[in-house]
Amino acid sequence: VQLQASGGGLVEVGGSPRLSCKASDRSFRAYTMGWYRQGSGKEREFVAMITADFRTSYKDSVQGRFTISRDNLKNTVDLQMSSLEPEDTAVYYCKLQKPAYDVWGQGTLVTVSS
């Protein structure tokens, strides 16, 4: 399976972009999906995840601002972001979590301008 992320760009503080990640085949629906991000000079960090049975969890700093969702008919997992802050500037990656290994998308840059 391959993942293709989209939806990044330049947004203003307080903006609400939506990121989307599309999987190449429907095996996607059996696995946990996640969004991670990596700011300049920082380690990649967890942002949000959604399990195959639609349970979600979030990084504390995005709880209440970001919403992860999945559409198993379209093979997509989205990250609706809101109330963006400059600290949210990063390359955002989607990840498919298989038992033995992870599959990563190519990343999409979100830049929050103040």
Contacts in CASP RR format, 6 or more apart in sequence:
PFRMAT RR
TARGET T0000
AUTHOR 0000-0000-0000
METHOD contacts of the structure
MODEL  1
VQLQASGGGLVEVGGSPRLSCKASDRSFRAYTMGWYRQGSGKEREFVAMI
TADFRTSYKDSVQGRFTISRDNLKNTVDLQMSSLEPEDTAVYYCKLQKPA
YDVWGQGTLVTVSS
1 23 0 8 1.000
1 24 0 8 1.000
1 25 0 8 1.000
1 27 0 8 1.000
1 28 0 8 1.000
1 96 0 8 1.000
1 103 0 8 1.000
2 23 0 8 1.000
2 24 0 8 1.000
2 103 0 8 1.000
2 105 0 8 1.000
3 21 0 8 1.000
3 22 0 8 1.000
3 23 0 8 1.000
3 24 0 8 1.000
3 94 0 8 1.000
3 95 0 8 1.000
3 96 0 8 1.000
3 103 0 8 1.000
3 104 0 8 1.000
3 105 0 8 1.000
3 106 0 8 1.000
4 21 0 8 1.000
4 22 0 8 1.000
4 24 0 8 1.000
4 105 0 8 1.000
4 106 0 8 1.000
5 19 0 8 1.000
5 20 0 8 1.000
5 21 0 8 1.000
5 92 0 8 1.000
5 93 0 8 1.000
5 94 0 8 1.000
5 105 0 8 1.000
5 106 0 8 1.000
5 107 0 8 1.000
5 108 0 8 1.000
6 19 0 8 1.000
6 20 0 8 1.000
6 21 0 8 1.000
6 22 0 8 1.000
6 108 0 8 1.000
7 17 0 8 1.000
7 18 0 8 1.000
7 19 0 8 1.000
7 20 0 8 1.000
7 108 0 8 1.000
8 17 0 8 1.000
8 19 0 8 1.000
8 92 0 8 1.000
8 108 0 8 1.000
8 109 0 8 1.000
8 110 0 8 1.000
9 17 0 8 1.000
9 108 0 8 1.000
9 109 0 8 1.000
9 110 0 8 1.000
9 111 0 8 1.000
10 111 0 8 1.000
10 113 0 8 1.000
11 17 0 8 1.000
11 84 0 8 1.000
11 110 0 8 1.000
11 111 0 8 1.000
11 112 0 8 1.000
11 113 0 8 1.000
12 84 0 8 1.000
12 112 0 8 1.000
12 113 0 8 1.000
13 84 0 8 1.000
13 85 0 8 1.000
13 86 0 8 1.000
13 112 0 8 1.000
13 113 0 8 1.000
13 114 0 8 1.000
14 82 0 8 1.000
14 83 0 8 1.000
14 84 0 8 1.000
14 85 0 8 1.000
14 112 0 8 1.000
15 81 0 8 1.000
15 82 0 8 1.000
15 83 0 8 1.000
15 84 0 8 1.000
15 112 0 8 1.000
16 80 0 8 1.000
16 81 0 8 1.000
16 82 0 8 1.000
16 83 0 8 1.000
16 84 0 8 1.000
17 81 0 8 1.000
17 84 0 8 1.000
17 110 0 8 1.000
18 78 0 8 1.000
18 79 0 8 1.000
18 80 0 8 1.000
18 81 0 8 1.000
19 35 0 8 1.000
19 78 0 8 1.000
19 79 0 8 1.000
19 81 0 8 1.000
19 92 0 8 1.000
19 94 0 8 1.000
19 108 0 8 1.000
19 110 0 8 1.000
20 76 0 8 1.000
20 77 0 8 1.000
20 78 0 8 1.000
20 79 0 8 1.000
21 33 0 8 1.000
21 35 0 8 1.000
21 76 0 8 1.000
21 77 0 8 1.000
21 78 0 8 1.000
21 79 0 8 1.000
21 94 0 8 1.000
21 105 0 8 1.000
22 74 0 8 1.000
22 75 0 8 1.000
22 76 0 8 1.000
23 75 0 8 1.000
23 76 0 8 1.000
23 77 0 8 1.000
23 96 0 8 1.000
24 75 0 8 1.000
25 75 0 8 1.000
26 72 0 8 1.000
26 75 0 8 1.000
28 72 0 8 1.000
28 75 0 8 1.000
28 77 0 8 1.000
28 96 0 8 1.000
29 52 0 8 1.000
29 70 0 8 1.000
29 72 0 8 1.000
29 75 0 8 1.000
30 52 0 8 1.000
31 52 0 8 1.000
31 96 0 8 1.000
31 97 0 8 1.000
31 98 0 8 1.000
32 49 0 8 1.000
32 50 0 8 1.000
32 51 0 8 1.000
32 52 0 8 1.000
32 96 0 8 1.000
32 97 0 8 1.000
33 49 0 8 1.000
33 50 0 8 1.000
33 68 0 8 1.000
33 70 0 8 1.000
33 77 0 8 1.000
33 94 0 8 1.000
33 95 0 8 1.000
33 96 0 8 1.000
33 97 0 8 1.000
34 46 0 8 1.000
34 47 0 8 1.000
34 48 0 8 1.000
34 49 0 8 1.000
34 50 0 8 1.000
34 68 0 8 1.000
34 77 0 8 1.000
34 94 0 8 1.000
34 95 0 8 1.000
34 96 0 8 1.000
34 97 0 8 1.000
35 47 0 8 1.000
35 48 0 8 1.000
35 49 0 8 1.000
35 66 0 8 1.000
35 68 0 8 1.000
35 77 0 8 1.000
35 79 0 8 1.000
35 92 0 8 1.000
35 93 0 8 1.000
35 94 0 8 1.000
35 95 0 8 1.000
36 44 0 8 1.000
36 45 0 8 1.000
36 46 0 8 1.000
36 47 0 8 1.000
36 92 0 8 1.000
36 93 0 8 1.000
36 94 0 8 1.000
36 95 0 8 1.000
37 44 0 8 1.000
37 45 0 8 1.000
37 47 0 8 1.000
37 88 0 8 1.000
37 90 0 8 1.000
37 91 0 8 1.000
37 92 0 8 1.000
37 93 0 8 1.000
37 110 0 8 1.000
38 44 0 8 1.000
38 45 0 8 1.000
38 90 0 8 1.000
38 91 0 8 1.000
38 93 0 8 1.000
39 89 0 8 1.000
39 90 0 8 1.000
39 91 0 8 1.000
40 89 0 8 1.000
40 90 0 8 1.000
42 90 0 8 1.000
44 93 0 8 1.000
45 59 0 8 1.000
46 59 0 8 1.000
47 58 0 8 1.000
47 59 0 8 1.000
47 62 0 8 1.000
47 66 0 8 1.000
47 79 0 8 1.000
47 92 0 8 1.000
48 56 0 8 1.000
48 57 0 8 1.000
48 58 0 8 1.000
48 59 0 8 1.000
48 62 0 8 1.000
48 66 0 8 1.000
48 67 0 8 1.000
48 68 0 8 1.000
48 79 0 8 1.000
49 56 0 8 1.000
49 57 0 8 1.000
49 68 0 8 1.000
49 97 0 8 1.000
50 56 0 8 1.000
50 68 0 8 1.000
50 69 0 8 1.000
50 70 0 8 1.000
50 77 0 8 1.000
54 70 0 8 1.000
56 68 0 8 1.000
58 64 0 8 1.000
58 66 0 8 1.000
58 68 0 8 1.000
61 87 0 8 1.000
62 81 0 8 1.000
62 88 0 8 1.000
65 81 0 8 1.000
65 82 0 8 1.000
65 83 0 8 1.000
65 84 0 8 1.000
66 79 0 8 1.000
66 80 0 8 1.000
66 81 0 8 1.000
66 82 0 8 1.000
67 79 0 8 1.000
67 80 0 8 1.000
68 77 0 8 1.000
68 78 0 8 1.000
68 79 0 8 1.000
68 80 0 8 1.000
69 77 0 8 1.000
69 78 0 8 1.000
69 80 0 8 1.000
70 76 0 8 1.000
70 77 0 8 1.000
70 78 0 8 1.000
71 77 0 8 1.000
71 78 0 8 1.000
77 94 0 8 1.000
79 92 0 8 1.000
81 88 0 8 1.000
81 110 0 8 1.000
84 110 0 8 1.000
84 112 0 8 1.000
85 112 0 8 1.000
86 112 0 8 1.000
86 113 0 8 1.000
86 114 0 8 1.000
87 112 0 8 1.000
88 110 0 8 1.000
88 112 0 8 1.000
89 110 0 8 1.000
89 111 0 8 1.000
89 112 0 8 1.000
90 109 0 8 1.000
90 110 0 8 1.000
91 107 0 8 1.000
91 108 0 8 1.000
91 109 0 8 1.000
91 110 0 8 1.000
92 107 0 8 1.000
92 108 0 8 1.000
92 109 0 8 1.000
92 110 0 8 1.000
93 104 0 8 1.000
93 105 0 8 1.000
93 106 0 8 1.000
93 107 0 8 1.000
93 108 0 8 1.000
94 104 0 8 1.000
94 105 0 8 1.000
94 107 0 8 1.000
95 102 0 8 1.000
95 103 0 8 1.000
95 104 0 8 1.000
95 105 0 8 1.000
96 102 0 8 1.000
96 103 0 8 1.000
END
